[in-house]
Amino acid sequence: MTTLEKLKIMLGITGSDQDEALSLLLEDVKNDLLTWTNRTELPPALEPIQRQIAVIRYNRQGVEGQTSHSEGGVSRSFEDLPESIRAAINQYRLLKVVRYAAPSA
């Protein structure tokens, strides 16, 4: 089963009319994960995290960046990423080594 198919199951989406947008969403999340972890390929263990972040971003469409909202007695606010997801990502971060050349005298 592909990552797209699994995401559609998580979102309760049937049919293929949203496949292009969902594929783009998965690609964007993958690129973010690669940047955050300093990797060039996404480890298979991070694929569930990719889907979880994609679900979060899908559900936030139209209210991006909202930190608080109250209407009709219902209040909602968003955090950037849940701590559990950040912890999972941090387990796969690679250190970036920067060489420093001392100036010659």
Rosetta silent file (secondary structure, phi, psi, omega in degrees, C-alpha in Angstrom):
SEQUENCE: MTTLEKLKIMLGITGSDQDEALSLLLEDVKNDLLTWTNRTELPPALEPIQRQIAVIRYNRQGVEGQTSHSEGGVSRSFEDLPESIRAAINQYRLLKVVRYAAPSA
SCORE:     score description
SCORE:     0.000 S_00000001
   1 L     0.000  135.284 -177.690    0.000    0.000    0.000 S_00000001
   2 L   -78.927  164.847  177.005    1.389    3.407   -0.944 S_00000001
   3 H   -61.826  -39.242  178.412    1.847    6.332    1.398 S_00000001
   4 H   -61.883  -45.136  179.701   -0.889    8.175   -0.496 S_00000001
   5 H   -62.174  -40.814  178.877   -3.324    5.274   -0.027 S_00000001
   6 H   -65.711  -40.149  178.141   -2.548    5.123    3.688 S_00000001
   7 H   -62.791  -42.936  179.613   -3.053    8.889    4.033 S_00000001
   8 H   -62.340  -37.476  176.206   -6.416    8.654    2.287 S_00000001
   9 H   -63.405  -45.458  179.821   -7.486    5.930    4.731 S_00000001
  10 H   -61.124  -34.916 -177.916   -6.448    8.108    7.676 S_00000001
  11 H   -89.956   -7.058 -178.707   -8.438   11.032    6.267 S_00000001
  12 L    70.975   32.768 -177.778  -11.441    8.914    5.282 S_00000001
  13 L  -101.438  129.175  173.422  -11.101    9.930    1.624 S_00000001
  14 L  -115.326  160.520 -177.572  -12.328    7.653   -1.143 S_00000001
  15 L    84.105  177.121 -174.341  -11.931    8.280   -4.835 S_00000001
  16 L  -120.060   10.037 -176.000   -9.053    9.971   -6.582 S_00000001
  17 L   -68.322  -17.911  178.372  -10.213   13.562   -7.056 S_00000001
  18 L  -107.114    6.236 -175.091   -7.879   14.825   -4.281 S_00000001
  19 H   -57.120  -41.847 -179.121   -4.873   12.637   -5.146 S_00000001
  20 H   -62.325  -47.485 -179.544   -2.855   15.445   -6.724 S_00000001
  21 H   -65.572  -40.007  179.408   -3.261   17.774   -3.747 S_00000001
  22 H   -68.379  -37.332  177.138   -2.578   14.976   -1.247 S_00000001
  23 H   -64.183  -41.372  177.246    0.533   13.885   -3.153 S_00000001
  24 H   -63.305  -41.943  178.109    1.807   17.464   -3.095 S_00000001
  25 H   -60.524  -45.870  178.439    1.089   17.654    0.637 S_00000001
  26 H   -62.907  -39.559  178.842    3.043   14.416    1.245 S_00000001
  27 H   -64.518  -43.141  178.808    5.933   15.696   -0.883 S_00000001
  28 H   -62.858  -42.829  178.982    6.079   18.981    1.054 S_00000001
  29 H   -65.195  -41.244  178.359    6.074   17.145    4.390 S_00000001
  30 H   -59.776  -46.302  179.002    8.783   14.785    3.143 S_00000001
  31 H   -61.688  -39.471  176.848   10.969   17.720    2.105 S_00000001
  32 H   -63.828  -43.254  179.458   10.451   19.337    5.510 S_00000001
  33 H   -63.005  -40.224  178.096   11.381   16.105    7.275 S_00000001
  34 H   -63.688  -39.383  177.550   14.539   15.771    5.179 S_00000001
  35 H   -66.193  -46.983 -177.756   15.502   19.334    6.067 S_00000001
  36 H   -63.966  -30.182 -176.003   14.747   18.865    9.767 S_00000001
  37 H  -101.060   -1.926 -177.998   16.763   15.627    9.933 S_00000001
  38 L    59.274   38.425 -179.573   19.656   16.685    7.639 S_00000001
  39 L  -114.320  164.474  176.032   19.046   13.622    5.468 S_00000001
  40 L  -106.453  -17.668  176.268   18.819   13.048    1.728 S_00000001
  41 L  -131.993  143.464 -179.169   16.438   10.065    1.950 S_00000001
  42 L   -81.392  120.779  176.303   13.484    9.543    4.269 S_00000001
  43 L   -63.464  141.774  179.342   13.986    6.530    6.553 S_00000001
  44 H   -53.441  -30.547 -179.460   11.037    4.104    6.392 S_00000001
  45 H   -66.774  -19.059  179.196   10.524    4.620   10.137 S_00000001
  46 H   -92.034   -4.044  179.598    9.609    8.277    9.474 S_00000001
  47 H   -61.884  -40.510  175.480    6.846    7.455    6.960 S_00000001
  48 H   -63.047  -35.653  177.062    4.168    7.248    9.695 S_00000001
  49 H   -65.238  -40.594  177.276    5.361   10.647   10.967 S_00000001
  50 H   -57.150  -45.763  179.671    5.096   11.984    7.410 S_00000001
  51 H   -66.332  -40.896 -179.797    1.465   10.856    7.277 S_00000001
  52 H   -61.997  -43.795  178.963    0.677   12.262   10.739 S_00000001
  53 H   -66.911  -38.132  177.785    2.058   15.677    9.805 S_00000001
  54 H   -61.895  -39.927  177.785    0.189   15.532    6.474 S_00000001
  55 H   -63.147  -44.400  179.008   -3.073   14.886    8.363 S_00000001
  56 H   -59.374  -48.032 -178.458   -2.373   17.858   10.642 S_00000001
  57 H   -67.169  -37.129  177.400   -1.658   20.126    7.677 S_00000001
  58 H   -61.420  -45.508 -177.963   -4.678   18.843    5.747 S_00000001
  59 H   -71.044  -19.221  179.853   -6.964   19.570    8.682 S_00000001
  60 L   -91.842   -2.592 -178.542   -5.500   23.067    9.120 S_00000001
  61 L   -58.137  128.843 -178.910   -6.162   24.157    5.545 S_00000001
  62 L    94.926  -16.544  178.610   -7.966   27.465    5.647 S_00000001
  63 L  -132.630   31.884 -177.676   -6.923   28.228    9.237 S_00000001
  64 L   -55.708  137.598  175.832   -3.132   28.059    8.900 S_00000001
  65 L    76.337    3.801 -178.775   -1.228   29.642   11.750 S_00000001
  66 L   -67.334  128.933  178.696   -4.270   29.996   13.955 S_00000001
  67 L  -104.929  -20.917  178.088   -3.269   30.122   17.606 S_00000001
  68 L  -162.322  144.564  178.346   -6.682   30.637   19.137 S_00000001
  69 E  -157.117  134.465  178.520  -10.311   30.773   18.038 S_00000001
  70 E  -135.101  128.876 -179.043  -13.540   30.827   19.982 S_00000001
  71 E  -155.564  126.754  177.352  -16.993   30.646   18.493 S_00000001
  72 L    59.319   35.118  179.405  -20.295   29.473   19.913 S_00000001
  73 L    81.545   -0.729  178.146  -18.696   28.179   23.093 S_00000001
  74 E  -105.014  128.587 -179.274  -16.141   26.102   21.159 S_00000001
  75 E  -120.457  139.416  176.236  -12.521   27.101   21.537 S_00000001
  76 E  -144.076  149.208  174.516   -9.560   25.787   19.579 S_00000001
  77 L  -146.527  159.538 -177.424   -5.897   26.599   19.262 S_00000001
  78 L  -122.715  143.628  169.463   -3.017   24.965   17.425 S_00000001
  79 L  -102.872  165.511 -177.552    0.529   24.205   18.368 S_00000001
  80 L   -59.007  -70.260  173.876    3.241   23.884   15.758 S_00000001
  81 L  -137.464  141.694  176.911    3.769   20.123   16.062 S_00000001
  82 L   -58.435  148.009 -178.279    2.835   17.876   18.967 S_00000001
  83 H   -57.001  -37.026 -179.436    5.770   17.029   21.236 S_00000001
  84 H   -62.377  -37.389  178.393    5.459   13.313   20.423 S_00000001
  85 H   -71.795  -42.800  177.847    6.030   14.017   16.730 S_00000001
  86 H   -60.162  -40.069  179.508    8.956   16.357   17.438 S_00000001
  87 H   -64.518  -41.005  178.904   10.549   13.690   19.652 S_00000001
  88 H   -64.683  -40.562  178.289   10.179   11.075   16.914 S_00000001
  89 H   -64.427  -43.642 -177.673   11.774   13.382   14.350 S_00000001
  90 H   -60.688  -27.908  178.188   14.667   14.217   16.673 S_00000001
  91 L   -64.362  -21.639 -176.014   15.563   10.524   16.930 S_00000001
  92 L  -110.007    9.882  178.957   16.451   10.573   13.231 S_00000001
  93 L   -73.557  137.835  174.156   18.348   13.849   13.053 S_00000001
  94 L  -100.880  142.522  176.633   21.863   13.665   11.702 S_00000001
  95 L   -72.178  144.757  176.361   24.517   15.983   12.996 S_00000001
  96 L  -104.620  123.699 -178.869   25.850   18.465   10.533 S_00000001
  97 L   -98.270  127.093  177.787   29.629   18.831   10.655 S_00000001
  98 L  -115.923  122.480  179.370   31.066   22.187    9.730 S_00000001
  99 L   -84.097  135.464  178.761   34.804   22.382    9.233 S_00000001
 100 L  -114.380  123.581  176.854   36.485   25.453   10.543 S_00000001
 101 L  -101.899  118.323  178.963   39.803   26.452    9.085 S_00000001
 102 L   -65.892  140.918  177.964   41.763   28.704   11.389 S_00000001
 103 L   -62.536  139.401  179.202   43.110   31.788    9.656 S_00000001
 104 L   -75.834  147.102 -175.917   46.767   31.476    8.773 S_00000001
 105 L   -77.380    0.000    0.000   49.123   33.762   10.600 S_00000001
